[in-house]
Amino acid sequence: MRDEQPAGGDDSSGDPTDDLTHTDASGEVRMVDVGDKPDTSRRAVARGEIRLTESTIAAVEADEIGKGDVLATARVGAVQAVKHTWETIPMCHQIPITNVDTDFAVERDRIELTVAVETTGKTGCEMEALEGVTTGLNVVWDMVKAAEKDADGGYPDTQIANVEVVAKEKRALDG
């Protein structure tokens, strides 16, 4: 019994304010009470990309970036971010992370990062997947910034883009 949802979620009423779960009747911010929800197996996948110059991509592939192995460092950063999402996003619950997969695709002008997160609990893990992607891509930027910087100290060719949740799954636990 798998419930797969598109990234946008479900808005059956047509009024987006009907689905604001992080505010009470008076508009005050609150954490959602998930105490009565049953534990379920959950998985979320997010992706994003960082656009870089071709020369920087070549240096990453040849392991010629002075700070070290860019993708290995970004992988560690992504996993750390997943585990600490509840500390940086105010209304996120602390959830037990049961698995994190990271996958990099190096293209001619970009590095794509996909992060899949799994948990067993009362709430989903899409924020953790997004946090893994954005932090992993920020780590790439930090690692390659000397190669990307122009004469004025800017980054005209460097851009983090297309960050999105691409899959969400929820299924009942056996037993």
DAHUJO-V96734 format. One line per field, one symbol per residue. ss: DSSP state (~ for helix, > for strand, _ for the rest). phi: phi as a letter, one per 20 degrees, with the letter a starting at -180 (. if undefined). A space follows every 50 residues. Layout:
# DAHUJO-V96734
ss: ???
phi: ???
This chain:
# DAHUJO-V96734
ss: _>>>>__________~~~~___>_____>__________>>>>>>>>>>> >__~~~~~~~~________~~~~~~~~~~~~~~_~~~~________>>>> >>>>>>___>>>>>>>>>>>>____~~~~~~~~~~~~~~~~~~~~~~~__ ________>>>>>>>>>>>>>>___
phi: .ddecfgfnccfendfffdfeecefenffbefedgefffcecbcccbabc ecffffgffffeldegfpfffffffffffgfgfdgfeddgdeffdfeeac dccdcedgcaddcdcdccbcrdbfcffffffffffgfffgggfdfffefe fenecfddbeblebedbbcbbfffp
